[in-house]
Amino acid sequence: MIIFNNGKYKSIYAAEQNELAQIAETVAQDKDFRPIYHLAPPTGLLNDPNGLVFDGEKYHLFYQWYPFDALHGMKHWKHFTTQDFQTFRAADDLVPCELFESHGCYSGGALLVGDKIAVFYTGNTRRPSDNQRVPYQNLAIFTKEGKLLSKRPLIENAPQGYTEHVRDPKPFFTAEGKIRFICGAQRENLTGTAIVFEMDNLDDTPRLLGELTLPAFDNQNVFMWECPDLFKRSHEEKDVFIWSPQGKAREQEQFQNNYHAAYAVGKLDNLHFTAEHIAELDQGFDFYAPQTFYNTQTTMFGWIGLPDLTYPTDRYKWHSMLTMPRALRLVDDQLYQQPITEIYQNMTALQSISVTETTEIPNLDRAYLTFDAENRPFKLSFFHNTQNQRLTLSYDGETLCLDRNATEQTPLMEQFGAQRYCHIPNLHKVEIFFDRSVAEIFLNDGEKAMTSRFFIADRENHLSAENISTIQIAYPQAIKYE
Ligand code: FRU
């Protein structure tokens, strides 16, 4: 075991006494933005959800984590198990301590193989001689209780024809019981793609099968695919591919951020994907690198964040959170997403309230709101404070607009605008989950989603409504850690 400790490439094993406790004190100074029912890092930076898997009794959930600061440093995998997505029990983290992961345990997925959890992940390394990045694809084995048993490298370096950007293995079983994993990759001509490996069993050496082909996707300017995820919707006999392409041109009412998460629905024939529908997964300001797992239904977590962003919470030494778990379903080749039923079951009872131009709603910033928009224009403003800050949601009969212009500015807003749009004619059901500095918005039972951070300190629990007279409100249950 090596204890890495080189600038931001520092493992938690190198933490000085009380160092993390002191960082946690800084985190605790944040009285405005820490969420109550979303998973956020105890200290430091969280990014992608990783290794999601159901072990027959409970779920394993990991996320990318840099413990020491709100920056992308040495990545660990923080690990929890849960049965209900309300109470999370700490399990062994994946901590970089071998040469084949010297600069971080990057993203990946997990499979239940026999009675073990097989975690496939990327070992980020840099060659000491010239600092050149060398990716490894690694395998870690955990018990179902969450104890780490072993780690080993499966593949050293990128295959021929690809740059050093090969990462994020997501494993799955084939119909014949073999193990395949799909990795995001960059070709030598600097275009993005995904490549698939196969192994007969966990002791085997992976063989490269080739690239996933997806001709329906406009790959122009796309230089990297991150976090690919491939799964079958057996009820619908459809295949779904989810990934995070980087470099795609921004559009007026879709793909509006610096990077995006997309999905394709269609038919997979060996490695060839015939897509009938391709779209952005979530049209808010902050959503990336989602990953799914399966137990009776396909469920997805996403990172409420994006690469290269800073947030106002960085000053409190914490950054980003995960979405709530979302159940996925297909409706006419469109992927619908909505929080899993447990989230609704564990809320307080829905209450109907009349809203006006000035309505005070207790704990609005941790509330679930829902109303029928009746396909008519409306405007809602939330959290008005003395500095005239507020978050606004408006609909013109065709397009919904989430406006962060009057909230604390972030660098992304300067570069990529302060409004996010979602084209949705025939808007009825609107659902908003507020949790201090995040809003997860679902439209028409999950036909569209918009997930966004917003930063309004000293906010009032104030709602101003135009053309909406009644809303229903409830309070989701706080997350507990064991
Ligand atoms: C996506 C990503 C992955 C990588 C990980 C590193 O956000 O860049 O491609 O494995 O984050 O933390």
Boltz pocket constraint, residues with backbone or C-beta under 6 A from the ligand:
constraints:
  - pocket:
      binder: B
      contacts: [[A, 47], [A, 48], [A, 64], [A, 75], [A, 105], [A, 106], [A, 107], [A, 108], [A, 122], [A, 167], [A, 168], [A, 226], [A, 227], [A, 288], [A, 289], [A, 307]]
      max_distance: 6.0
